Amino acid sequence: MIAGIDTDMIVMAIWAVIFAVFIIKLFQSIRLVPTKSAYIVERLGKYHSTLDAGFHALVPFIDKVAYIHDLKEETIDVPPQECFSCDEVNVEVDGVIYISVVDPVKASYGVTDYRYAAIQLAQTTTRSVIGTLDLDRTFEERDVISAKVVEVLDQAGALWGIRVHRYEIKNITPPETVKNAMEMQVNAERERRALLAKSEGDKQSKINRSEGIKTETINHSEGEMQRRINEAEGKGEEILTIARATAESIERMATVIAAPGGKNVVRMQLGAQYLKQLEGVSTGESKVILPGNMMDFDHWMNSIGLEETTKPK
């Protein structure tokens, strides 16, 4: 009796386990796929279908979700690696890849691990590209290196079901000795540019100073020329004024001489001036000998046409 009860208990426990497993599998067969995700379903070990976003029900014990892929763009860090440049300088390079899954089936069955494969391919391509460049160009040609890595990864990604959007180099680290030499080169170049800028400034300063002196000299000469022109014009006006006054004086004198008794008046004025000039010729300490004809005033007046006229009786 007890043995029968134990057997029934064992059978019931087995059926309970089977029922529990069935319930678990039934719940596992119900799948809610999130947005931008893809589930790869295998039926009896063979690819069956790809589940997109939404509600899906699988066949228990027959279907299973073998792979789950996130279709959003993801970033993968490329670990630092040592590369040799064309001029045999060892540099350490690391980067980051931006990829996304575009074909979940190929991403599941085309490659074992597409992330690891992309990292390895990016590293080998980076090494090969840097090997064709000099050290100085490796810092300048980052875009070239990135474009080449993206091109190679795109070709492989067509078989792996992935798309490579970008590859960015984060750091290119040379050895300490090379870094020190580059810093010295940069400092020397900076000092050279400073000296060049200073010399250009001195040159421009001298040019500006000479231009100022030149302009000052031109302005001074133009001012001197204008001053002389003004003085010449002033002297010309003075000469013209004196000439006009002299002409008017001569005309008036001629009028006076032509008038009755005019010659006698002129003789009297000239005689007064003649006597005045003779008074100043001799001083108390000196003696002056004059020709005898200089004392003949009438002879001088007659020689210039101012002979004395007498009134008729």
C-alpha positions in Angstrom: 0.0 0.0 0.0 2.8 2.4 0.9 4.7 1.3 -2.2 1.7 2.2 -4.4 1.4 5.6 -2.8 5.1 6.3 -3.4 4.8 5.3 -7.0 1.9 7.6 -7.5 3.7 10.4 -5.9 6.7 9.9 -8.2 4.5 9.8 -11.2 2.7 12.9 -10.2 6.0 14.7 -9.5 7.2 13.7 -13.0 4.0 15.0 -14.6 4.3 18.2 -12.5 7.8 18.7 -13.8 6.8 18.0 -17.3 3.9 20.4 -17.0 6.2 23.1 -15.4 8.7 22.7 -18.2 5.9 22.9 -20.8 4.5 26.1 -19.2 8.0 27.6 -19.1 8.6 26.7 -22.7 5.2 28.1 -23.6 6.0 31.4 -22.0 9.4 31.4 -23.6 7.8 30.9 -27.0 6.1 34.3 -26.6 8.5 37.0 -27.7 8.1 40.8 -27.5 10.8 42.2 -29.8 11.8 45.9 -29.0 12.1 48.6 -31.6 15.4 48.6 -33.5 16.1 45.0 -32.6 16.1 41.7 -34.5 15.8 38.1 -33.2 17.1 35.2 -35.3 14.9 32.1 -34.9 16.2 28.6 -35.5 13.9 25.6 -36.0 15.5 22.3 -35.1 19.0 23.9 -35.4 18.4 25.5 -38.7 17.7 29.1 -39.5 14.0 29.7 -39.8 13.1 33.4 -39.6 14.0 36.9 -38.4 11.6 38.5 -35.9 11.2 42.3 -36.2 9.8 44.6 -33.6 6.4 43.5 -32.2 4.7 40.4 -30.7 5.7 36.9 -31.9 4.8 33.4 -30.8 7.2 30.5 -31.4 6.6 26.7 -31.5 7.7 25.4 -28.1 10.5 22.8 -28.1 11.0 23.3 -31.8 11.8 27.1 -32.3 14.4 29.0 -30.4 15.9 32.4 -30.5 19.6 31.8 -31.4 20.8 35.4 -31.8 19.6 38.8 -30.7 20.9 41.9 -32.6 20.7 45.6 -31.7 20.1 47.5 -34.9 21.1 50.9 -33.5 24.4 52.5 -34.3 27.0 51.5 -31.7 30.6 52.5 -31.0 33.4 50.1 -30.6 36.7 51.1 -29.1 39.8 50.0 -31.0 42.5 49.2 -28.4 45.9 51.0 -28.7 48.4 49.3 -31.0 52.0 49.9 -32.1 52.6 50.9 -35.7 55.7 51.8 -37.6 55.7 54.8 -39.9 57.5 54.9 -43.2 60.6 56.5 -41.5 60.8 53.6 -39.0 59.3 55.5 -36.0 57.1 53.5 -33.6 53.8 55.2 -32.7 50.9 54.0 -30.7 47.5 54.5 -32.3 43.9 53.9 -31.0 40.5 54.8 -32.3 36.8 54.2 -32.3 34.5 52.6 -34.9 30.8 53.5 -35.4 28.9 50.6 -36.9 25.4 49.2 -37.1 23.9 45.9 -38.1 22.0 46.0 -41.4 21.6 42.3 -42.1 21.0 40.3 -38.9 21.3 36.9 -40.8 24.7 37.7 -42.1 25.8 39.2 -38.8 24.8 35.8 -37.2 26.1 33.3 -39.7 28.6 35.3 -41.8 31.2 35.8 -39.0 31.7 34.4 -35.5 31.9 37.9 -33.8 31.5 40.9 -36.1 32.7 43.3 -33.4 35.9 41.5 -32.8 36.4 41.1 -36.6 35.8 44.8 -37.2 38.4 45.7 -34.5 41.0 43.4 -35.9 40.5 44.6 -39.5 40.6 48.2 -38.3 43.9 47.6 -36.6 45.6 45.8 -39.5 44.4 48.5 -42.0 45.6 51.3 -39.7 49.0 49.6 -39.5 49.3 49.2 -43.2 48.3 52.8 -43.9 50.6 54.3 -41.3 53.4 52.2 -42.8 53.2 54.2 -46.0 53.4 57.7 -44.3 56.1 59.6 -42.6 55.8 60.5 -38.9 54.9 64.1 -39.6 52.2 63.1 -42.1 50.6 60.7 -39.7 49.4 63.7 -37.7 48.2 65.5 -40.8 46.6 62.6 -42.7 44.1 61.4 -40.1 41.3 61.8 -42.5 43.1 59.7 -45.1 43.7 56.9 -42.5 40.1 57.0 -41.4 38.7 56.9 -45.0 40.9 53.9 -45.8 39.8 52.0 -42.8 36.1 52.8 -43.5 36.6 51.6 -47.1 38.1 48.3 -46.1 35.6 47.7 -43.4 32.7 48.4 -45.8 34.0 45.8 -48.2 34.1 43.2 -45.4 30.9 44.5 -43.8 28.9 43.5 -46.9 29.6 39.9 -46.0 29.2 40.4 -42.3 25.9 42.2 -42.5 27.2 45.4 -40.9 27.7 48.9 -42.1 30.7 51.0 -40.9 29.7 54.7 -40.7 32.9 56.3 -39.4 36.3 55.5 -38.0 38.0 58.1 -35.9 41.6 58.0 -34.6 41.6 59.2 -31.0 45.4 59.3 -30.3 48.7 59.0 -32.1 51.4 58.8 -29.5 55.0 58.8 -30.5 57.9 57.7 -28.2 59.1 60.2 -25.6 62.4 60.8 -27.4 60.5 61.6 -30.6 58.0 63.7 -28.7 60.8 65.8 -27.1 62.4 66.2 -30.5 59.1 67.4 -32.0 58.6 69.8 -29.1 62.0 71.3 -29.8 61.2 71.5 -33.5 57.9 73.3 -32.7 59.7 75.7 -30.3 62.3 76.4 -32.9 59.7 77.0 -35.5 57.8 79.3 -33.2 61.0 81.3 -32.4 61.7 81.5 -36.2 58.2 82.9 -36.8 58.7 85.4 -33.9 62.0 86.6 -35.3 60.5 86.8 -38.8 57.5 88.8 -37.5 59.9 91.1 -35.6 62.1 91.7 -38.6 59.0 92.3 -40.7 57.8 94.8 -38.1 61.2 96.6 -38.1 61.2 96.7 -41.9 57.7 98.1 -42.0 58.6 100.6 -39.2 61.7 101.8 -41.2 59.6 102.0 -44.4 56.9 104.1 -42.5 59.6 106.3 -41.0 61.3 106.9 -44.4 57.9 107.6 -46.0 57.2 110.1 -43.2 60.6 111.8 -43.8 60.0 111.8 -47.5 56.5 113.3 -47.1 57.9 115.9 -44.6 60.7 116.8 -47.1 58.3 117.2 -49.9 55.9 119.3 -47.9 58.9 121.5 -46.7 60.2 121.9 -50.3 56.7 122.7 -51.5 56.3 125.2 -48.7 59.7 126.8 -49.4 58.8 126.9 -53.1 55.5 128.6 -52.4 57.2 131.0 -50.0 59.7 132.0 -52.7 56.9 132.3 -55.3 55.0 134.6 -52.9 58.1 136.6 -52.2 58.8 136.9 -55.9 55.2 138.0 -56.5 55.5 140.5 -53.7 58.8 141.9 -55.0 57.2 142.1 -58.5 54.3 144.0 -57.1 56.7 146.2 -55.2 58.7 146.9 -58.4 55.6 147.6 -60.4 54.3 149.9 -57.7 57.6 151.8 -57.5 57.7 152.0 -61.3 54.2 153.3 -61.4 55.1 155.9 -58.7 58.3 156.9 -60.5 56.4 157.2 -63.8 53.8 159.4 -62.1 56.6 161.4 -60.5 58.3 161.9 -63.8 55.1 162.8 -65.5 54.3 165.4 -62.8 57.9 166.7 -63.0 57.6 167.0 -66.7 54.3 168.9 -66.3 55.9 171.2 -63.7 59.0 171.8 -66.0 56.7 172.5 -68.9 54.7 175.0 -66.9 55.9 178.7 -66.9 58.6 179.2 -64.4 58.8 175.5 -63.8 62.5 175.1 -64.6 63.4 177.8 -62.1 61.5 176.0 -59.4 63.2 172.7 -60.2 66.6 174.5 -60.3 65.9 175.9 -56.9 65.0 172.5 -55.4 68.0 170.8 -57.0 70.3 173.7 -55.9 69.0 173.3 -52.3 69.7 169.5 -52.4 73.1 170.1 -54.1 74.2 172.5 -51.3 72.9 170.1 -48.7 74.9 167.2 -50.1 78.1 169.4 -50.3 77.8 170.2 -46.7 78.1 166.5 -45.7 81.1 165.8 -47.9 83.7 167.3 -45.7 84.2 166.8 -42.0 86.4 168.4 -39.5 89.0 165.6 -39.6 89.2 165.0 -43.3 89.7 167.1 -46.4 88.0 166.4 -49.7 89.4 167.7 -53.0 86.7 168.1 -55.7 87.1 169.0 -59.4 86.5 172.7 -60.1 83.6 172.1 -62.5 81.6 170.5 -59.6 81.3 173.9 -58.1 79.8 175.3 -61.3 76.2 174.7 -60.5 74.9 176.6 -63.6 77.0 174.4 -65.8 75.4 171.2 -64.3 71.9 172.6 -64.7 72.5 173.6 -68.3 73.9 170.2 -69.1 70.6 168.6 -68.1 68.5 171.2 -69.9 67.5 173.3 -66.9 69.1 176.6 -67.9 67.9 179.6 -66.0 65.1 181.5 -67.6 64.6 185.2 -66.9 61.4 187.1 -67.3 61.4 189.7 -70.1 61.6 193.2 -68.9 
